[in-house]
Amino acid sequence: MKTIEAVVPRNLLGIVADGNPARKGSWARTIAIQLLILVATLGAAEVVLRVIDLRYLRTHRVGADRIYNYDAELGWFPVPNSEVSFNGMRTIRVRHNSLGLRDVEPGTTPKPSIAFFGDSFVWGYDAEQNERFTEILRAKMPQERIVNAGVTAYGTDQEYLLLRRLWDRIQPNVVVLMVCVDNDRKDNTVNTRNDGPYKPYFNMTRGAFAGIPVPWSRHLYFADNRLARNSWLLRVATSAYVLIAHPQVVVPDPTERLIGMMKEFVESKGAKFLVGLQYRDPALEAALAGMKIPYAWFDGAEHEFGDGDHWTPKGHELVAERLLTLFTENGVAASAQ
């Protein structure tokens, strides 16, 4: 009878019996070396990312993390009862009331109310609260309740949704939409703002809002995940996931449609609808005239140069004067002083 050695070549017996320890050890060393190289590479990449400090990978947008909360319908909304310092072109104090508005607390005394909706120009970027046009109007119109419902970086789509949300709480007699001619059209055509926060948008084809609930931005994942807060490499992976899962959407400009919807909603409640323009815009003015919407423009209002070119305190004074004229011409400012 032949032995197993005679049937199986001797050089294969080691593989059959124990998998060739010599070769197995070689593979283990190769794997260990590759793992060490991988760890060293990842470590070096982490160090490099921390040193170059890419703005895109920072855990939050500077100045925004303490002021805004995620909002599934609007994208972001100020933290109610928050009070912080905010740095733009100048440092200002910011306080939001119990509704989340940068305004005085809602009054309980029955008064006709005028509510202003808009973006950072209404909110008062680079202006102290008492320097804004709404506070100037409040002093000049003591018989009316002035409501400042501006939110930084909002588009007309978000302003429309906020108007509907706040209506029962503020019940205005007059609504003034303040249009930022510089960027409202652009904001209304996309589902993101600036460097990443997502927002709702209006789909003209469907005639409805889309992107609700609003997806989380990478900043929210950075803040929520402990590993992402401490690893820049994980922030890169997270950012890639967000971009793939929620790519940018661009839609036809719905600005005029949104303004028309705001007018219809306001007038259905028995209130008056007016518009203020950052500066003159012939195309938009033609649309407003076609919809029979009274409006004012604020060309010549002094403004900063940079970071949005927001109105200075002197610019807010001119805006208040032009609005008083608009109110007088439309039977709103009978009590103006």
Buried (B, 14 or more C-beta within 10 A) or exposed (E): EEEEEEEEEEEEEEEEEEEBEEEEEEEEEEEEEEEEEEEEEEEEEBEEBEEEEEEEBBBEBEBBBEBBEBBEBBBBBBBEEBEBEBEBBBEBEBEBBEBBBBBBEBEEEEBBBBBBBBBBBBBBBBBBBEBBBBBBBBEBBEEBBBBBBBBBBBBBBBBBBBBEBBBEEBEBBBBBBBBBBBBBBBBBBBBBBEEBBBBBBBBBEEEEBBBBEBBBBBBBBBBEBEEBEEBBBBBBEBBEEBEEEBEEBEBEBBBBBBBBBBBEBBEEBEBBBBBBBBBEBEEBBEBBEEBEBBBBBBEEBEBBEEEBBBBBBEBBBBBBBBBBEBBEEEEBBEEBE
